[in-house]
Amino acid sequence: MAKTGKSLHQVVGSWLAPTAAEKLCVTRLKSRNSLRERYVFVEAYKDTGPVGLYFFYHKDGGWRVFPPTLERPTMRCIYLSRDPVLSR
């Protein structure tokens, strides 16, 4: 699958807009292969105090501030025609 989403570095830069003088820390990291779920919590230490956001990894290879939708089980119904040949 081709990567179409933004990298974690790009997304953190656009949401937290850190300067060279500000410190960034990844304070939480979660990766569960069984659910293919990954997220990080990034904190920026600004003059006004710490600011943090969660970033979630998506199937397209990008990171976003909202979690990916869960794959849920689906149920399908098959339409059977009333064809006389099938009703025997």
Stockholm file with secondary structure:
# STOCKHOLM 1.0

chainA/1-88         MAKTGKSLHQVVGSWLAPTAAEKLCVTRLKSRNSLRERYVFVEAYKDTGPVGLYFFYHKDGGWRVFPPTLERPTMRCIYLSRDPVLSR
#=GR chainA/1-88 SS CCCCSCCHHHHHHHHHCCCTTSEEEEEEEEEETTTTEEEEEEEEEETTEEEEEEEEECTTSCEESSCCCCCCCCCCCCCCCCCTTTTC
#=GC SS_cons        CCCCSCCHHHHHHHHHCCCTTSEEEEEEEEEETTTTEEEEEEEEEETTEEEEEEEEECTTSCEESSCCCCCCCCCCCCCCCCCTTTTC
//
